[in-house]
C-alpha cells in the first residue's frame, strides 16, 4: 500500500472479477488462493487513467460466495471430492463502494489487484478522515475502532438516534448508555462535556439504577478494549436517580428495592398539577384522543388553572379544600354530574355522553396516579425532575409504575424539559434523552400529548440542543417523522417479519439476514456520510447493569436528599462512616 492509500505492489487478497459486471458502485472480487474476505472487510483497488491521476476505489464487503468451477451438475460435488472430476474452488466477494478518490466514477478494471485496507487507507475508505470530531462506537469485524461523526449527533449537521431490535437480545439500552459514556468521556464535546446532560427513563427492572457503580465483572481484556477506543473503563461519575413514592407511604419514600442510597422521590403537588395544566397527560393514551374528548380534557384543565388556589399543600377549588388526587377527581366528577356547574367545567357544547366517558376514565386514574400527584407532602421539599439542577446523568425509574402512570411521567417530564430549553434559547448545554419503548409513546397511528412532545423534539430539538436517543422493538410502528428525523439509525437483532419492513431499507440484503442472527453486543450503524451501515461490537459495560455486579457506591451518591438524610444512618457517627459501611 502506498502512502496515498492506493493499491501497492503485490497480489493483495484478490483481483477484480472479469466474469461479473463491475460498476462504479458495486463490483466483485475473486479471492486469491490462500486468502479470504469476510463480510464487513474493507478493501481498496486502483484504476489507472490515461490522461489523469489514478482513481482509488474503496469499499466494504457486503456478500461472499464460494463455488466449484468446472462442475455442471449438483451431484458433481461428490465426484470432485473423490478426485475423479477436476474442478477448483473459487471464492468471490461483492464490494459496495464507499469512496472514490478523486471523484471520477469509473468502474475498476477487471484483473486489478484488490488490497485489504488498513491504517489510513481504512480510515479514508470509511470517511473517518473527514470526521473532525469522532465518537468511538465499538470495534469493527477487523478489531479496529469504528467511529460516529459527532456532527450528526449533537445537532451541528443532524441529530437523534433510532435503535431497533428484539427486546432482551438486541441490547438496545446497553448500546444507548455506552454511546452516552463515549460522548461524555471521549472529549468530542470539548469544554461543553462538563455541562452536557442526559435524561434516561428506566422502564424495565432496576438495571439502570447503578450507572455510577463500577462493574465488578470488568476484566483486563475489557479494560484493554476500552483503551483501544481511547476511553477509560469506569462508571458514570455523576448520576442522580429519581423514583416514584411507595404506594401508601405518607413520607414519600422512593419505591426501589435494590439501591438504598442516592435515590430521590419525584412527584407533583396538586397545585402544580392544576397550575401547569397537566390533566391532558392523564389521558396520554393515543387510543383515547378524540375531538370531543379532548375538548372536555382541556376545558377542565383550564378551569383548574384559573380557579385552583394553593392551600396547605393541597388546593382549594370553589371554596373546597382538596388534599389528595382522589379528592380532586371526586370533586371534578361531582361538578360534572351537577347540571348547574357542568357547563362551567366542560363547556356548554359538549354532550352528556362525552362528559361521562371523561369522568369514567378520570375515576380510573385515581389508583394509578394517586402516589404521583400529592397534597400531603411538603411543598418546599425538592421533588421535581430538573436536569439543569441535577447530575450529568439523571435516571428516572418507572418500572414499578403502571402503564398510565409511566405515560404521565414521561409526558410531563419531557414537556417541562423541552419548555425549559425553549426558554433558555440556546442549544448549549446539550440534553440527551434516552427513551425505550418509543413505539408505545409515539405510535404510528393516532395522536396524544406525549407524541406531540416527541415530534417537537424530533423536528425542533436539534436547534434547541435536545437530542433524542429512542429505542424500540419495531421501528415500523413508530411515528414516521421521528424515525425520518433520526440521523443515526442502529439495528441489533431483529425479528424476521420486522426485518422485511421498508424502514430497514438502508440495510443491504446480507445485513438484513445477519440481523436475524446477530448476537448481543453486535449492532449495525447507519450514518449519513458513510454509504454502507457498519457492523460493530461495543464493549462490555464498565458500569454495573444489575445489583449483583455493583461495586462500591461513589461518595457523590450521598449528595441526594435520601442519601443526605438516610433514615438508617447511625446517629452520632461523626460523619466518618458512609451508608455503605452499615451492614443491613
C-alpha positions as CSV (number, residue, x, y, z in Angstrom):
1,X,0.0,0.0,0.0
2,X,1.4,3.4,-1.0
3,X,1.3,6.5,1.2
4,X,-1.7,7.9,-0.6
5,X,-3.8,4.8,0.2
6,X,-3.8,3.4,-3.3
7,X,-3.1,-0.2,-4.1
8,X,0.5,-1.0,-3.9
9,X,2.5,-3.9,-5.5
10,X,1.8,-7.5,-4.7
11,X,-1.2,-9.8,-5.1
12,X,-3.2,-8.4,-2.2
13,X,-6.2,-10.5,-1.4
14,X,-7.6,-10.9,-4.9
15,X,-8.4,-9.3,-8.2
16,X,-11.5,-7.6,-9.7
17,X,-13.7,-10.3,-11.2
18,X,-14.0,-10.3,-15.0
19,X,-17.0,-12.6,-15.3
20,X,-19.4,-10.3,-13.5
21,X,-20.2,-6.7,-14.3
22,X,-18.1,-4.1,-12.4
23,X,-19.7,-0.8,-11.9
24,X,-18.5,2.4,-10.1
25,X,-20.8,1.5,-7.1
26,X,-20.5,-2.3,-6.9
27,X,-18.1,-4.9,-8.2
28,X,-17.0,-8.5,-7.4
29,X,-13.5,-9.6,-6.4
30,X,-12.1,-13.1,-6.9
31,X,-10.3,-14.1,-3.7
32,X,-6.7,-15.3,-4.2
33,X,-5.8,-18.8,-3.1
34,X,-4.7,-18.9,0.5
35,X,-6.5,-15.6,1.2
36,X,-10.0,-14.8,2.4
37,X,-12.5,-12.0,2.7
38,X,-15.4,-11.9,5.1
39,X,-18.4,-9.7,5.4
40,X,-17.6,-6.1,6.5
41,X,-13.9,-6.3,5.4
42,X,-12.7,-3.0,3.9
43,X,-10.8,-3.2,0.6
44,X,-9.3,-0.8,-1.9
45,X,-8.2,-1.0,-5.5
46,X,-6.9,1.4,-8.1
47,X,-7.9,2.2,-11.7
48,X,-5.3,3.6,-13.9
49,X,-6.5,6.6,-16.1
50,X,-4.9,7.6,-19.5
51,X,-5.0,11.3,-19.0
52,X,-5.1,12.0,-15.3
53,X,-4.1,10.6,-11.9
54,X,-5.2,7.1,-10.9
55,X,-8.6,6.7,-9.2
56,X,-8.7,4.9,-5.9
57,X,-11.9,2.9,-5.3
58,X,-12.6,1.7,-1.7
59,X,-15.5,-0.4,-0.5
60,X,-16.9,-2.8,2.1
61,X,-17.6,-6.5,1.5
62,X,-21.3,-7.0,1.5
63,X,-21.5,-10.6,0.3
64,X,-19.2,-13.6,-0.1
65,X,-19.8,-16.7,-2.1
66,X,-17.8,-19.9,-3.0
67,X,-18.4,-22.3,-5.9
68,X,-16.8,-25.2,-7.8
69,X,-15.6,-24.1,-11.2
70,X,-15.8,-26.9,-13.7
71,X,-18.9,-28.5,-12.2
72,X,-22.1,-28.7,-14.2
73,X,-24.5,-30.8,-12.0
74,X,-25.2,-30.7,-8.3
75,X,-24.0,-34.3,-8.0
76,X,-20.6,-33.3,-9.4
77,X,-19.6,-32.2,-5.9
78,X,-19.2,-35.9,-4.9
79,X,-17.0,-36.7,-7.8
80,X,-14.9,-33.6,-7.3
81,X,-14.5,-34.5,-3.6
82,X,-13.4,-38.0,-4.6
83,X,-10.8,-36.6,-7.1
84,X,-12.4,-38.2,-10.1
85,X,-13.6,-34.9,-11.6
86,X,-11.2,-32.0,-12.0
87,X,-12.5,-28.7,-10.6
88,X,-11.3,-25.9,-8.3
89,X,-13.0,-23.9,-5.5
90,X,-13.3,-20.2,-6.2
91,X,-14.4,-17.6,-3.6
92,X,-15.7,-14.2,-4.7
93,X,-16.7,-11.2,-2.7
94,X,-19.2,-8.5,-3.6
95,X,-17.8,-5.0,-2.8
96,X,-20.1,-2.0,-2.3
97,X,-18.2,1.2,-3.0
98,X,-17.8,3.6,-0.1
99,X,-15.4,6.1,-1.5
100,X,-14.0,7.2,-4.9
101,X,-10.9,9.5,-4.8
102,X,-10.7,11.6,-6.9
103,X,-14.5,11.6,-7.6
104,X,-14.3,10.2,-11.1
105,X,-16.9,7.5,-11.1
106,X,-15.5,4.8,-13.4
107,X,-15.6,1.0,-12.7
108,X,-12.5,-0.8,-11.6
109,X,-10.7,-2.7,-14.3
110,X,-11.2,-6.5,-14.3
111,X,-8.0,-8.1,-13.1
112,X,-6.9,-5.1,-11.0
113,X,-5.3,-6.1,-7.7
114,X,-7.6,-5.7,-4.6
115,X,-5.9,-5.0,-1.2
116,X,-7.3,-5.2,2.3
117,X,-7.5,-1.6,3.5
118,X,-5.6,-0.9,6.7
119,X,-4.5,2.1,8.7
120,X,-5.0,5.4,6.9
121,X,-6.4,3.6,3.9
122,X,-9.2,2.1,6.0
123,X,-9.9,5.4,7.7
124,X,-10.2,7.1,4.2
125,X,-12.4,4.2,2.9
126,X,-14.9,4.7,5.8
127,X,-14.7,8.5,5.7
128,X,-13.2,8.6,9.3
129,X,-10.5,11.0,8.0
130,X,-13.3,13.6,7.2
131,X,-14.7,13.5,10.7
132,X,-13.4,16.4,12.6
133,X,-14.9,15.0,15.8
134,X,-15.1,11.2,16.1
135,X,-17.1,9.3,18.7
136,X,-15.8,5.7,19.2
137,X,-18.8,3.3,19.0
138,X,-17.0,0.0,19.2
139,X,-14.8,-2.4,17.3
140,X,-15.3,-3.4,13.7
141,X,-15.1,-7.0,12.5
142,X,-11.3,-6.4,11.9
143,X,-10.8,-5.5,15.6
144,X,-10.2,-1.8,14.7
145,X,-12.3,1.1,16.2
146,X,-15.4,2.3,14.4
147,X,-16.4,5.9,14.8
148,X,-19.6,8.0,14.7
149,X,-19.5,11.5,13.3
150,X,-20.3,13.8,16.2
151,X,-21.7,16.4,13.8
152,X,-24.7,14.1,13.1
153,X,-25.4,13.6,16.8
154,X,-25.1,16.9,18.5
155,X,-27.1,18.9,16.1
156,X,-24.3,20.5,14.1
157,X,-25.5,18.8,10.9
158,X,-28.1,16.4,12.2
159,X,-29.3,14.8,15.4
160,X,-31.2,12.0,17.1
161,X,-30.6,8.2,17.2
162,X,-33.1,5.4,16.5
163,X,-32.2,2.0,17.9
164,X,-34.3,-1.1,16.9
165,X,-34.1,-4.7,17.9
166,X,-35.7,-7.6,19.8
167,X,-36.2,-6.9,23.5
168,X,-33.7,-8.6,25.7
169,X,-31.4,-9.7,22.8
170,X,-30.6,-6.6,20.8
171,X,-29.1,-4.8,23.9
172,X,-30.6,-1.5,22.8
173,X,-30.4,0.2,26.2
174,X,-26.8,-1.1,26.7
175,X,-25.7,0.5,23.4
176,X,-27.5,3.7,24.2
177,X,-25.7,4.0,27.6
178,X,-22.4,3.1,26.0
179,X,-22.9,5.8,23.4
180,X,-23.6,8.3,26.1
181,X,-20.5,7.2,28.0
182,X,-18.4,7.6,24.9
183,X,-19.8,11.1,24.2
184,X,-19.1,12.3,27.7
185,X,-15.7,10.7,28.1
186,X,-14.1,10.8,24.6
187,X,-13.5,14.5,24.5
188,X,-15.5,15.2,21.4
189,X,-17.7,17.8,23.1
190,X,-14.7,19.7,24.4
191,X,-15.5,22.0,27.3
192,X,-19.2,21.5,26.7
193,X,-19.0,17.9,28.0
194,X,-18.9,19.2,31.6
195,X,-22.3,20.8,31.3
196,X,-24.0,18.3,28.9
197,X,-26.8,16.3,30.5
198,X,-28.5,13.0,29.9
199,X,-32.1,12.1,30.9
200,X,-32.7,8.3,31.0
201,X,-36.1,6.7,31.6
202,X,-35.7,3.3,33.2
203,X,-38.7,1.2,32.2
204,X,-37.5,-2.4,32.8
205,X,-36.3,-3.7,36.2
206,X,-33.7,-1.7,38.2
207,X,-30.8,-2.3,35.7
208,X,-30.1,1.4,35.0
209,X,-30.0,2.4,38.7
210,X,-26.3,1.5,39.1
211,X,-24.7,3.5,36.3
212,X,-22.4,5.2,38.9
213,X,-21.3,1.9,40.4
214,X,-18.2,0.1,38.8
215,X,-18.9,-3.3,37.3
216,X,-17.2,-6.0,39.4
217,X,-17.1,-8.3,36.4
218,X,-14.8,-6.0,34.5
219,X,-11.6,-7.8,33.5
220,X,-8.2,-6.7,32.0
221,X,-9.3,-7.7,28.5
222,X,-12.3,-5.4,28.6
223,X,-10.2,-2.5,30.0
224,X,-7.8,-3.0,27.1
225,X,-10.8,-2.9,24.7
226,X,-11.8,0.5,26.2
227,X,-8.2,1.7,25.9
228,X,-8.2,0.8,22.2
229,X,-11.2,3.0,21.8
230,X,-9.5,5.9,23.6
231,X,-11.7,5.5,26.7
232,X,-11.0,4.7,30.3
233,X,-13.1,1.9,31.7
234,X,-15.2,3.1,34.6
235,X,-18.7,4.0,35.8
236,X,-20.5,7.2,35.1
237,X,-19.1,9.7,37.6
238,X,-22.1,11.9,38.2
239,X,-25.5,10.2,38.4
240,X,-28.8,11.0,40.2
241,X,-31.7,8.6,40.4
242,X,-35.3,9.5,40.9
243,X,-38.1,7.0,41.7
244,X,-41.8,7.4,42.5
245,X,-43.0,7.3,46.1
246,X,-44.1,4.0,47.5
247,X,-47.8,3.2,47.4
248,X,-49.5,4.2,50.6
249,X,-46.3,5.8,52.1
250,X,-47.2,9.1,53.6
251,X,-43.5,10.0,53.9
252,X,-42.8,9.8,50.1
253,X,-40.0,7.2,50.4
254,X,-38.8,6.2,46.9
255,X,-40.1,2.9,45.6
256,X,-36.8,1.0,44.9
257,X,-35.6,-2.3,46.4
258,X,-32.0,-2.8,45.3
259,X,-30.5,0.6,45.8
260,X,-30.5,2.1,49.3
261,X,-28.7,5.4,48.8
262,X,-28.6,8.2,46.2
263,X,-32.3,7.9,45.3
264,X,-34.8,10.8,45.4
265,X,-38.6,10.7,45.2
266,X,-40.3,12.6,42.4
267,X,-43.9,13.7,42.5
268,X,-46.1,16.7,41.6
269,X,-48.1,18.7,44.0
270,X,-51.8,19.3,43.4
271,X,-51.1,22.9,43.0
272,X,-48.5,22.2,40.2
273,X,-50.9,19.8,38.6
274,X,-53.6,22.4,38.3
275,X,-51.4,25.5,37.6
276,X,-49.3,23.7,34.9
277,X,-52.3,22.2,33.2
278,X,-51.1,18.6,33.5
279,X,-54.5,17.0,33.1
280,X,-54.1,16.1,29.4
281,X,-51.2,13.8,30.3
282,X,-53.6,11.7,32.4
283,X,-55.2,10.8,29.1
284,X,-51.9,10.3,27.2
285,X,-53.0,7.0,25.5
286,X,-53.1,7.6,21.8
287,X,-56.3,5.5,21.5
288,X,-58.2,7.9,23.7
289,X,-57.6,11.0,21.7
290,X,-61.0,12.1,20.4
291,X,-62.1,15.5,19.3
292,X,-64.9,15.9,21.8
293,X,-63.0,14.0,24.5
294,X,-60.1,16.5,24.0
295,X,-62.5,19.4,24.4
296,X,-63.5,18.2,27.9
297,X,-60.0,17.5,29.0
298,X,-58.7,20.9,28.0
299,X,-61.8,22.7,29.3
300,X,-61.4,21.1,32.8
301,X,-57.6,21.8,32.8
302,X,-58.3,25.4,32.0
303,X,-60.9,25.7,34.8
304,X,-58.4,24.2,37.3
305,X,-55.6,26.5,36.2
306,X,-58.0,29.5,36.6
307,X,-59.7,28.7,39.9
308,X,-57.5,26.3,41.9
309,X,-55.6,28.0,44.7
310,X,-52.8,26.5,46.9
311,X,-54.0,25.6,50.3
312,X,-51.7,23.9,52.9
313,X,-50.1,21.5,50.5
314,X,-53.3,20.9,48.6
315,X,-55.6,23.1,46.6
316,X,-58.8,25.0,47.1
317,X,-61.4,24.9,44.3
318,X,-64.8,26.5,44.6
319,X,-64.1,27.1,48.3
320,X,-63.5,23.3,48.9
321,X,-60.0,22.2,50.1
322,X,-58.8,19.1,48.4
323,X,-55.9,17.3,50.0
324,X,-55.2,14.4,47.5
325,X,-55.6,13.4,43.9
326,X,-58.5,11.3,44.8
327,X,-60.3,14.3,46.4
328,X,-59.6,16.3,43.3
329,X,-61.0,13.7,40.9
330,X,-64.1,13.2,43.1
331,X,-64.7,17.0,43.1
332,X,-64.3,17.3,39.4
333,X,-66.7,14.4,38.8
334,X,-69.2,15.8,41.3
335,X,-69.2,19.2,39.4
336,X,-69.6,17.5,36.1
337,X,-72.6,15.5,37.3
338,X,-74.3,18.7,38.6
339,X,-76.4,20.3,35.9
340,X,-75.7,23.7,37.2
341,X,-71.9,23.5,37.2
342,X,-71.3,21.1,34.3
343,X,-71.3,23.9,31.7
344,X,-68.7,25.9,33.7
345,X,-66.3,22.9,33.8
346,X,-66.9,21.2,30.4
347,X,-68.4,23.9,28.2
348,X,-72.0,24.1,27.0
349,X,-71.4,22.4,23.6
350,X,-70.4,19.0,25.0
351,X,-72.9,16.2,25.2
352,X,-73.5,14.3,28.4
353,X,-72.2,11.0,27.0
354,X,-68.8,12.6,26.3
355,X,-68.7,14.1,29.8
356,X,-69.5,10.7,31.3
357,X,-66.8,9.0,29.2
358,X,-64.3,11.6,30.5
359,X,-65.4,11.0,34.1
360,X,-65.1,7.3,33.9
361,X,-61.5,7.5,32.7
362,X,-60.7,10.1,35.2
363,X,-62.0,8.0,38.0
364,X,-60.0,5.0,36.7
365,X,-56.8,7.1,37.0
366,X,-57.1,7.5,40.8
367,X,-55.3,4.2,41.6
368,X,-52.5,4.8,39.1
369,X,-51.7,8.4,39.7
370,X,-52.6,8.8,43.4
371,X,-49.0,8.4,44.6
372,X,-47.5,10.8,42.0
373,X,-49.9,13.8,42.5
374,X,-49.7,14.7,46.2
375,X,-51.2,17.1,48.6
376,X,-49.8,15.5,51.7
377,X,-46.1,16.2,51.2
378,X,-44.1,19.3,51.9
379,X,-44.5,21.8,49.1
380,X,-41.0,23.2,49.6
381,X,-39.3,19.7,49.6
382,X,-37.3,19.2,46.4
383,X,-39.4,16.8,44.3
384,X,-39.1,18.0,40.7
385,X,-37.1,16.3,37.9
386,X,-35.0,19.1,36.5
387,X,-31.8,18.1,34.6
388,X,-30.4,21.6,34.8
389,X,-30.2,21.3,38.6
390,X,-29.4,17.6,38.6
391,X,-26.3,15.5,38.0
392,X,-24.8,14.9,34.5
393,X,-26.9,11.8,34.2
394,X,-30.5,11.7,35.5
395,X,-32.2,8.4,35.7
396,X,-36.0,8.3,36.2
397,X,-37.2,4.9,37.4
398,X,-40.6,3.9,36.0
399,X,-40.5,0.2,36.2
400,X,-42.8,0.0,39.3
401,X,-45.4,2.2,37.7
402,X,-48.5,1.0,35.7
403,X,-48.7,2.0,32.1
404,X,-50.9,5.1,32.6
405,X,-48.5,6.4,35.2
406,X,-45.5,5.8,33.1
407,X,-47.0,7.8,30.2
408,X,-47.9,10.6,32.6
409,X,-44.3,10.8,34.0
410,X,-42.7,10.6,30.5
411,X,-45.0,13.2,29.0
412,X,-44.9,15.7,31.8
413,X,-41.1,15.4,32.3
414,X,-40.3,15.8,28.6
415,X,-42.8,18.7,28.3
416,X,-41.1,20.6,31.2
417,X,-37.5,19.9,30.0
418,X,-38.4,20.9,26.4
419,X,-40.0,24.1,27.6
420,X,-37.0,24.9,29.8
421,X,-34.7,24.5,26.8
422,X,-37.0,26.8,24.7
423,X,-36.9,29.5,27.3
424,X,-33.1,29.2,27.5
425,X,-33.0,30.0,23.8
426,X,-29.6,28.2,23.3
427,X,-28.5,24.8,22.2
428,X,-25.8,24.6,24.8
429,X,-25.6,22.7,27.1
430,X,-26.8,19.6,25.2
431,X,-29.5,17.4,26.7
432,X,-29.6,13.7,25.6
433,X,-33.0,12.0,26.2
434,X,-32.9,8.1,26.3
435,X,-36.4,6.6,25.9
436,X,-37.1,2.9,25.4
437,X,-40.4,1.5,24.0
438,X,-40.7,4.5,21.7
439,X,-43.4,2.7,19.8
440,X,-45.6,3.0,22.9
441,X,-45.1,6.7,23.4
442,X,-45.1,7.8,19.7
443,X,-47.1,5.2,17.8
444,X,-47.5,5.5,14.0
445,X,-51.3,5.9,14.3
446,X,-53.3,8.3,16.4
447,X,-52.2,11.3,18.5
448,X,-51.5,12.1,22.1
449,X,-49.8,14.8,24.2
450,X,-46.7,12.7,24.6
451,X,-46.5,12.0,20.9
452,X,-46.7,15.8,20.2
453,X,-43.9,16.5,22.6
454,X,-41.7,13.8,21.0
455,X,-42.5,15.1,17.5
456,X,-41.5,18.6,18.7
457,X,-38.2,17.2,20.0
458,X,-37.6,15.3,16.7
459,X,-38.3,18.3,14.5
460,X,-37.1,21.2,16.6
461,X,-34.9,19.6,19.2
462,X,-31.7,19.9,17.1
463,X,-31.8,23.7,17.2
464,X,-32.5,23.6,21.0
465,X,-29.8,21.1,21.9
466,X,-32.3,18.3,22.8
467,X,-31.1,15.0,21.3
468,X,-33.5,12.0,21.3
469,X,-32.0,8.6,21.6
470,X,-35.0,6.4,21.0
471,X,-35.2,2.6,21.3
472,X,-37.9,0.3,20.1
473,X,-38.6,-3.3,19.1
474,X,-40.3,-2.3,15.9
475,X,-39.3,0.9,14.1
476,X,-42.2,0.2,11.7
477,X,-44.7,1.0,14.5
478,X,-43.0,4.4,15.4
479,X,-44.2,7.7,14.0
480,X,-42.5,8.1,10.6
481,X,-41.4,11.7,11.2
482,X,-39.5,10.7,14.3
483,X,-37.6,7.9,12.5
484,X,-37.0,10.1,9.5
485,X,-35.5,12.9,11.6
486,X,-33.1,10.5,13.2
487,X,-29.7,11.0,11.5
488,X,-28.2,7.9,13.2
489,X,-30.0,4.5,12.8
490,X,-28.9,1.5,14.7
491,X,-30.1,-2.1,14.4
492,X,-29.5,-5.1,16.6
493,X,-31.1,-8.5,16.5
494,X,-34.3,-8.3,14.5
495,X,-37.5,-10.3,14.3
496,X,-37.8,-11.9,10.8
497,X,-41.1,-10.2,10.0
498,X,-39.8,-6.8,11.2
499,X,-36.6,-7.1,9.2
500,X,-38.6,-7.3,5.9
501,X,-40.2,-3.8,6.6
502,X,-39.2,-0.9,4.4
503,X,-38.0,1.0,7.5
504,X,-34.8,-1.1,7.2
505,X,-34.2,-0.4,3.6
506,X,-30.9,1.1,4.4
507,X,-29.5,-2.3,5.3
508,X,-28.0,-4.3,2.4
509,X,-29.7,-7.7,1.9
510,X,-26.9,-9.6,3.5
511,X,-27.0,-7.4,6.6
512,X,-30.8,-7.9,6.9
513,X,-30.2,-11.6,7.0
514,X,-27.4,-11.2,9.5
515,X,-29.6,-9.0,11.7
516,X,-31.7,-12.2,12.3
517,X,-28.6,-13.9,13.8
518,X,-26.8,-11.0,15.5
519,X,-25.6,-11.9,19.0
520,X,-26.0,-9.4,21.9
521,X,-23.5,-6.6,21.5
522,X,-23.5,-6.6,17.7
523,X,-25.0,-3.6,16.1
524,X,-25.4,-2.3,12.5
525,X,-25.0,1.5,12.5
526,X,-26.0,3.7,9.6
527,X,-24.8,7.3,9.5
528,X,-25.3,9.9,6.7
529,X,-21.7,10.3,5.5
530,X,-21.0,6.5,5.1
531,X,-22.9,4.8,2.3
532,X,-22.9,1.3,4.0
533,X,-24.0,0.6,7.6
534,X,-21.1,-0.5,9.7
535,X,-21.1,-3.7,11.8
536,X,-19.6,-3.3,15.2
537,X,-19.3,-4.8,18.6
538,X,-19.4,-2.5,21.6
539,X,-17.5,-3.5,24.8
540,X,-19.0,-5.0,28.0
541,X,-20.3,-2.2,30.2
542,X,-17.8,-0.8,32.7
543,X,-20.7,0.2,35.0
544,X,-23.0,-2.1,36.9
545,X,-26.1,-3.3,35.0
546,X,-27.6,-5.1,37.9
547,X,-27.2,-5.1,41.7
548,X,-25.2,-8.3,41.6
549,X,-22.4,-6.6,39.5
550,X,-22.4,-3.3,41.5
551,X,-19.2,-2.3,43.2
552,X,-18.8,0.2,46.0
553,X,-21.1,3.2,45.6
554,X,-19.3,6.5,44.9
555,X,-19.4,9.2,47.5
556,X,-21.3,11.5,45.1
557,X,-24.5,9.5,45.7
558,X,-24.7,10.9,49.2
559,X,-25.5,14.4,47.8
560,X,-29.1,13.4,47.1
561,X,-31.9,14.1,49.5
562,X,-32.4,10.5,50.5
563,X,-28.6,9.9,50.9
564,X,-28.0,13.1,52.8
565,X,-30.8,12.3,55.3
566,X,-30.7,8.5,55.3
567,X,-33.2,7.2,58.0
568,X,-30.9,4.2,58.5
569,X,-27.8,6.3,59.2
570,X,-26.1,5.7,62.6
571,X,-26.8,8.7,64.8
572,X,-23.7,10.3,66.2
573,X,-21.3,8.5,63.8
574,X,-19.4,11.7,63.3
575,X,-19.8,11.7,59.5
576,X,-16.9,9.3,59.1
577,X,-19.0,6.3,58.1
578,X,-20.8,6.2,54.8
579,X,-24.2,4.4,54.4
580,X,-22.4,1.6,52.6
581,X,-20.5,0.7,55.7
582,X,-23.6,-0.1,57.6
583,X,-24.4,-3.9,57.5
584,X,-28.1,-4.3,56.7
